Amino acid sequence: MSELGIKESELEERFVLGRGKGGQKVNKTASCVWLKHPASGIELRCQQDRSQAMNRHLARKELCARLEEKIKGDASRRQQEFEKLRRKKRKRSRRAKLRILELKKRTADKKDLRKPPHADS
């Protein structure tokens, strides 16, 4: 938080009732953290854990990530991870597929050469 220039005194924090799955316990306890950074206008809720203290920590972590993304844009760590995943899932071109298949065939041929000859007697 100090790297991004966020001071604890700037943050507005409230504890609200949780929502969603988890039954009565989640709906009765105020473990959900609502966090707002007025300077940037970022507002978020965090209810990932049952513990209020852990949710406070996770909310601040998420706030830092969002603020970094807003400031740095494409250079942010989160954006780089997203782009890396996108490249990994991207469909291969026909030429790349053929190249990979050719390499596999060559490797298989090499392995066949290592095998002892068949004794058909």
Backbone torsions as a table, in degrees:
resi	resn	phi	psi	omega
1	MET	NA	-34.7	-178.9
2	SER	-68.8	-32.6	178.2
3	GLU	-62.5	-35.8	-178.2
4	LEU	-90.3	-2.7	177.4
5	GLY	79.5	27.4	178.7
6	ILE	-94.4	125.4	177.1
7	LYS	-101.7	145.3	179.8
8	GLU	-60.0	-32.8	-178.3
9	SER	-70.2	-22.1	179.9
10	GLU	-75.5	-23.2	-172.7
11	LEU	-80.5	141.2	171.4
12	GLU	-102.8	128.0	-175.9
13	GLU	-132.5	134.5	175.8
14	ARG	-136.1	154.0	175.6
15	PHE	-111.8	121.6	-175.8
16	VAL	-121.1	165.2	178.2
17	LEU	-67.1	142.2	179.4
18	GLY	-74.3	168.5	177.0
19	ARG	-135.8	165.2	173.1
20	GLY	93.0	-160.2	-175.9
21	LYS	-69.9	156.0	178.9
22	GLY	133.5	-11.8	174.9
23	GLY	79.1	-159.6	-173.6
24	GLN	-59.1	-41.8	-174.6
25	LYS	-57.8	-44.5	-179.4
26	VAL	-66.7	-40.6	-176.5
27	ASN	-74.5	-19.4	-176.8
28	LYS	-95.3	-26.0	-175.8
29	THR	-100.1	148.9	-179.5
30	ALA	-94.3	63.7	-179.0
31	SER	-96.1	-7.5	178.8
32	CYS	-79.2	132.5	-177.1
33	VAL	-104.6	127.8	174.4
34	TRP	-107.0	122.8	-174.5
35	LEU	-127.4	136.3	179.0
36	LYS	-134.5	134.8	174.7
37	HIS	-112.3	96.9	-173.3
38	PRO	-59.5	-33.4	-178.2
39	ALA	-61.2	-39.0	-178.6
40	SER	-100.3	-15.9	-179.0
41	GLY	81.9	9.8	-179.5
42	ILE	-82.1	130.1	-179.2
43	GLU	-132.2	132.9	-179.2
44	LEU	-149.1	159.6	175.3
45	ARG	-120.8	143.8	179.2
46	CYS	-133.4	122.8	-179.8
47	GLN	-142.0	46.0	-176.4
48	GLN	-82.6	-24.7	-174.8
49	ASP	-126.2	162.7	177.3
50	ARG	-76.8	-22.7	-176.3
51	SER	-85.7	131.6	178.6
52	GLN	-65.1	-41.3	-179.4
53	ALA	-62.4	-42.7	179.6
54	MET	-66.4	-40.0	178.0
55	ASN	-64.0	-34.8	176.3
56	ARG	-62.7	-45.6	179.6
57	HIS	-62.1	-48.4	-178.5
58	LEU	-64.0	-35.8	178.7
59	ALA	-65.1	-42.1	178.8
60	ARG	-66.5	-38.1	177.8
61	LYS	-62.6	-44.6	178.8
62	GLU	-65.0	-39.9	178.0
63	LEU	-60.5	-44.2	178.2
64	CYS	-61.9	-42.2	-179.7
65	ALA	-63.4	-43.7	-179.8
66	ARG	-67.1	-40.0	-179.8
67	LEU	-67.3	-40.5	177.7
68	GLU	-62.3	-40.7	179.4
69	GLU	-65.4	-38.1	179.8
70	LYS	-67.7	-40.2	-177.7
71	ILE	-75.5	-51.7	-173.0
72	LYS	-86.7	-21.8	179.5
73	GLY	65.5	-120.5	-176.1
74	ASP	-66.5	-23.3	-177.0
75	ALA	-82.2	-5.7	-177.4
76	SER	-68.1	152.1	-177.7
77	ARG	-60.7	-43.1	-178.7
78	ARG	-61.8	-42.6	-180.0
79	GLN	-66.5	-38.8	179.1
80	GLN	-64.8	-40.6	177.9
81	GLU	-64.2	-39.4	178.7
82	PHE	-63.6	-44.2	179.4
83	GLU	-65.0	-38.7	179.2
84	LYS	-62.6	-43.4	178.5
85	LEU	-64.8	-39.6	179.0
86	ARG	-63.0	-42.6	178.7
87	ARG	-64.6	-37.8	-178.5
88	LYS	-65.5	-37.6	-177.0
89	LYS	-86.3	-10.1	-175.9
90	ARG	-60.2	143.8	-178.9
91	LYS	-69.7	136.0	-179.5
92	ARG	-77.3	150.3	177.3
93	SER	-74.8	162.5	-179.7
94	ARG	-59.6	-42.0	-179.0
95	ARG	-61.8	-42.7	179.4
96	ALA	-64.6	-40.5	178.4
97	LYS	-61.6	-45.4	180.0
98	LEU	-62.0	-39.7	179.6
99	ARG	-63.3	-43.2	-179.9
100	ILE	-65.3	-43.5	178.9
101	LEU	-63.5	-39.3	178.3
102	GLU	-63.5	-42.2	178.5
103	LEU	-62.9	-41.7	178.6
104	LYS	-63.3	-40.7	-179.7
105	LYS	-63.6	-43.2	178.7
106	ARG	-62.1	-42.4	179.0
107	THR	-62.8	-41.2	179.0
108	ALA	-64.3	-40.0	178.1
109	ASP	-62.6	-40.4	178.2
110	LYS	-61.6	-42.7	-179.7
111	LYS	-65.4	-36.0	178.0
112	ASP	-62.7	-34.2	179.9
113	LEU	-67.5	-26.9	-179.1
114	ARG	-75.4	-23.9	-176.6
115	LYS	-71.1	146.7	176.8
116	PRO	-71.0	151.9	179.8
117	PRO	-64.8	150.9	-179.4
118	HIS	-75.1	137.7	176.5
119	ALA	-101.3	101.1	-176.3
120	ASP	-93.2	20.6	-176.1
121	SER	-84.8	NA	NA
